[in-house]
Amino acid sequence: MNELQQVLLIFAIIVIVGLYFLQKIKARNSDKSVPGEKETQENSPRQDAYNALNQLGDAHIPISNRTQNRLQIEEEEEQVPESQLGLSFGQEFDVEAPKASEPEQKVEEMADEDQRKPKHVVLEVEDMQPLGSEEDPVSASDYEPSFGIPDEGIQKPNEEAEVEQREPQLFAIIVMGTDDFLWPKVNQTLQGVGLVPSETGIFVKNDSMGNEIIRVANLMEPGTFPLDQPTNSELKTVGVVLILELPTTVKAPAVMHDMIMMSRKISQRLNGRLYDANRHLLKESDLQAMRDAAVAYESSAI
């Protein structure tokens, strides 16, 4: 280490020592001033509280001179009307009004009566007030109102009017086979499709009220079935015929549909075929024509 470095090192040590002592001195001075400040800070809240307690009796906001002058003005004596002097507790303070003259009283009474009367409007209709004369005296019909009645008057329905009746129409479907049908098989088949035997010796289909709508007869003379011998296998028939006569208690299209469906079921169970009244084989177009005829019959005018 040369001399220059030694000098610089000594100078740096002196500066550091000087700064250290200077900081010590400042720290002592600050410690002496802190207790006074703490006392001042501790004393200031106490002083404020003391002053607040001493000022509780004073007004929060000072009163202005104008308000002070108004408070110092003496109150004027209240003037009491003569009509209220000398009244005891509970008495009414009604003062008698000056009496009006007799004409004025009558006018006021009439006005009060008019106000009390119910207000209503009377509607007058000229038709309600007939005017009679010697040539045209008043009758009881003149007192009847005419408003709401057409000029041509009220037309009453003619109960005796003739009603056009539908002409009866007869439809028939025959069920036959290549061989004759055994009677027990026919009896079982007819009852199986909803037909019931009747007192006349044939089978019928009834509506809900018990009225006959479709009849099924024997194709052989006299057209009846041996209902008293339901199991006699010796009895045979060549076929059966379904008869529908319009009108019935059921709509024509509905009852026609029932007859066609019933004839098909019977032919299937007896292994037969469908024919018309002339014993011509029925086609699907012929059955549809029968349905159309029933619809036309139902839609025709009564």
C-alpha positions in Angstrom: 0.0 0.0 0.0 1.5 3.3 -1.0 1.2 6.6 0.8 -1.7 8.0 -1.2 -3.9 5.0 -0.4 -3.0 5.4 3.3 -4.0 9.0 3.3 -7.3 8.3 1.6 -8.1 5.5 4.1 -7.4 7.7 7.1 -9.6 10.5 5.6 -12.5 8.1 5.0 -12.3 6.8 8.6 -12.4 10.4 9.9 -15.5 11.2 7.9 -17.3 8.1 9.1 -16.5 8.9 12.7 -17.7 12.5 12.3 -20.9 11.4 10.8 -21.5 8.9 13.6 -21.0 11.6 16.3 -23.2 14.0 14.4 -26.1 11.5 14.3 -25.7 10.8 18.0 -26.1 14.5 18.8 -29.2 14.8 16.6 -30.8 11.8 18.4 -30.2 13.4 21.8 -31.8 16.7 20.7 -34.9 14.9 19.3 -35.4 13.0 22.6 -35.5 16.2 24.6 -38.2 17.7 22.4 -40.5 14.6 22.2 -41.7 14.7 25.9 -43.0 18.2 25.5 -44.9 17.4 22.4 -46.4 14.3 24.0 -47.6 16.3 26.9 -49.1 18.9 24.5 -50.9 16.1 22.6 -52.1 14.5 25.8 -53.3 17.8 27.2 -55.2 19.0 24.0 -58.0 16.3 24.1 -58.4 16.8 27.8 -58.7 20.6 27.3 -61.2 20.1 24.5 -63.3 17.9 26.7 -63.1 20.3 29.5 -64.2 23.2 27.3 -67.1 21.2 25.8 -68.4 20.4 29.3 -68.2 24.0 30.3 -70.1 25.2 27.2 -73.1 22.8 27.5 -75.3 25.6 28.8 -74.6 27.9 25.9 -76.6 28.0 22.6 -75.1 26.0 19.8 -75.8 28.8 17.2 -75.7 32.4 18.2 -79.0 34.2 17.9 -79.1 37.1 15.4 -80.0 40.6 16.4 -83.2 40.5 14.4 -84.4 37.3 16.1 -83.4 38.9 19.5 -85.5 41.9 18.7 -88.5 39.8 17.7 -88.3 37.9 21.0 -88.3 41.1 23.0 -91.5 42.4 21.3 -94.4 42.2 23.7 -97.2 40.0 22.6 -100.4 41.9 21.6 -103.5 41.2 23.5 -105.8 38.7 21.7 -109.1 40.2 20.8 -112.0 37.8 21.5 -115.3 38.3 19.6 -118.2 39.3 21.6 -120.2 36.4 20.4 -117.8 34.0 22.2 -117.7 35.8 25.6 -119.4 34.2 28.5 -120.0 30.8 26.9 -119.8 27.8 29.1 -117.9 24.6 28.2 -119.9 22.4 25.8 -122.1 25.2 24.3 -122.1 25.6 20.5 -120.7 28.8 19.0 -123.7 29.4 16.7 -124.5 33.0 16.1 -128.0 33.8 15.0 -128.0 35.0 11.4 -130.0 38.2 10.7 -133.6 37.4 10.0 -134.6 37.8 6.4 -137.9 39.3 5.2 -140.9 37.1 4.5 -140.7 37.3 0.7 -137.0 36.3 0.8 -137.8 33.4 3.2 -140.5 32.1 0.8 -138.1 32.2 -2.1 -135.4 30.3 -0.1 -138.0 27.7 1.0 -139.1 27.1 -2.6 -135.5 26.8 -3.8 -134.8 24.2 -1.0 -137.9 22.2 -2.1 -136.7 22.2 -5.7 -133.3 20.9 -4.7 -134.8 18.1 -2.6 -137.1 16.8 -5.3 -135.5 14.0 -7.4 -134.5 15.1 -10.9 -135.6 12.8 -13.7 -136.3 13.0 -17.4 -139.6 11.9 -18.8 -139.4 10.3 -22.3 -142.5 10.6 -24.3 -143.2 8.4 -27.3 -145.7 9.5 -29.8 -146.9 6.0 -30.4 -147.6 5.6 -26.7 -150.1 8.5 -26.8 -152.7 7.8 -29.4 -155.1 10.5 -30.4 -158.6 9.4 -31.2 -161.3 11.2 -33.1 -164.9 10.6 -33.9 -164.0 9.0 -37.3 -161.1 7.0 -35.9 -161.8 6.1 -32.3 -159.0 4.9 -30.0 -158.8 1.1 -29.7 -156.9 -1.1 -27.3 -154.3 -1.9 -29.9 -153.4 1.7 -30.2 -151.9 1.6 -26.7 -149.4 -1.1 -27.7 -145.9 0.2 -28.7 -145.0 -0.2 -32.3 -141.2 0.2 -32.1 -139.2 -3.0 -32.6 -142.0 -4.6 -34.7 -141.5 -4.9 -38.5 -144.0 -3.1 -40.8 -145.4 -6.3 -42.1 -146.1 -7.4 -38.6 -145.3 -10.7 -36.8 -145.9 -13.7 -39.0 -147.1 -16.7 -37.1 -146.1 -20.1 -38.4 -148.8 -22.0 -40.2 -149.2 -25.2 -38.3 -151.4 -26.6 -41.0 -148.8 -26.2 -43.7 -148.3 -29.4 -45.7 -145.0 -31.1 -45.3 -143.6 -33.1 -48.2 -143.0 -36.6 -47.1 -140.2 -38.8 -48.3 -141.4 -41.8 -50.4 -140.5 -45.1 -48.9 -137.7 -47.0 -50.7 -136.9 -50.7 -50.4 -133.4 -52.3 -50.7 -132.6 -56.0 -50.6 -129.5 -58.1 -50.6 -129.7 -61.9 -51.2 -127.1 -64.3 -49.8 -127.0 -67.6 -51.7 -124.4 -70.4 -52.3 -123.8 -73.2 -54.7 -125.4 -75.6 -52.2 -128.2 -75.2 -49.8 -127.5 -73.9 -46.3 -128.2 -76.1 -43.3 -130.7 -74.5 -40.9 -128.6 -74.9 -37.7 -125.7 -73.2 -39.5 -127.9 -70.4 -40.7 -129.5 -69.9 -37.2 -126.0 -69.7 -35.6 -124.7 -67.3 -38.2 -127.6 -64.9 -38.1 -127.6 -64.6 -34.4 -123.8 -64.2 -34.5 -124.0 -61.0 -36.5 -126.4 -59.3 -34.1 -129.8 -60.5 -35.4 -132.5 -61.7 -33.1 -135.5 -63.9 -33.9 -138.9 -62.1 -33.9 -142.5 -63.3 -33.3 -143.1 -63.2 -37.0 -140.7 -66.0 -37.6 -137.8 -64.0 -39.1 -134.7 -62.3 -37.8 -134.5 -58.6 -37.2 -131.9 -56.0 -36.1 -133.3 -53.4 -33.7 -132.2 -49.9 -32.7 -131.5 -48.8 -29.1 -135.3 -48.2 -28.7 -136.3 -51.6 -29.9 -137.5 -50.5 -33.4 -136.9 -52.8 -36.3 -134.5 -51.3 -38.9 -133.2 -54.4 -40.8 -135.1 -57.7 -41.4 -133.7 -61.0 -42.6 -136.2 -63.5 -44.1 -135.9 -67.0 -45.6 -135.6 -67.0 -49.4 -138.0 -70.0 -49.6 -141.7 -69.6 -49.2 -143.3 -68.5 -46.9 -140.2 -66.6 -45.9 -140.1 -67.6 -42.2 -137.6 -69.8 -40.4 -138.3 -72.9 -38.2 -137.4 -71.1 -35.0 -138.9 -73.8 -32.9 -136.3 -76.3 -34.3 -132.9 -74.6 -34.0 -130.9 -77.9 -34.1 -132.8 -79.8 -36.8 -130.1 -80.6 -39.4 -132.6 -82.0 -41.9 -133.9 -78.5 -42.6 -132.2 -76.5 -45.3 -132.6 -73.3 -47.2 -131.3 -72.0 -50.5 -130.5 -68.6 -49.0 -131.5 -65.6 -47.0 -132.6 -62.1 -48.0 -131.7 -58.9 -46.1 -134.4 -56.2 -46.4 -134.1 -52.5 -45.6 -137.0 -50.1 -46.0 -136.3 -46.4 -45.7 -137.0 -44.2 -43.8 -136.1 -45.8 -40.4 -135.3 -44.4 -37.0 -131.6 -44.4 -38.0 -129.9 -42.2 -40.6 -130.2 -43.8 -44.0 -126.4 -43.9 -44.7 -125.7 -45.5 -41.4 -128.3 -48.2 -41.6 -127.3 -48.9 -45.2 -123.7 -49.4 -44.2 -124.8 -51.8 -41.4 -126.8 -53.9 -43.9 -124.0 -54.2 -46.4 -121.5 -55.2 -43.7 -123.9 -57.7 -42.2 -124.5 -59.3 -45.6 -120.8 -59.7 -46.2 -120.3 -61.4 -42.8 -123.2 -63.8 -43.5 -121.9 -64.7 -46.9 -118.4 -65.3 -45.6 -119.6 -67.6 -42.8 -122.1 -69.5 -45.0 -119.6 -69.6 -47.9 -122.1 -67.8 -50.2 -122.3 -64.8 -52.5 -124.3 -61.5 -52.7 -127.1 -60.9 -55.2 -129.6 -58.2 -55.8 -133.4 -58.6 -55.9 -133.2 -59.9 -59.5 -130.6 -62.4 -58.4 -127.8 -60.7 -60.3 -124.4 -60.9 -58.7 -123.5 -57.7 -56.8 -120.3 -56.0 -57.6 -118.4 -53.4 -55.4 -119.8 -50.7 -57.7 -123.3 -51.9 -57.0 -122.8 -51.7 -53.3 -121.4 -48.2 -53.6 -124.4 -47.2 -55.7 -126.6 -48.4 -52.8 -124.6 -46.2 -50.4 -124.9 -43.2 -52.6 -128.7 -43.8 -52.9 -129.0 -43.8 -49.1 -127.0 -40.5 -48.9 -129.2 -38.9 -51.5 -132.3 -40.1 -49.7 -131.2 -38.6 -46.5 -130.3 -35.2 -48.1 -133.6 -34.9 -50.0 -136.0 -32.1 -48.8 -138.6 -32.9 -46.2 
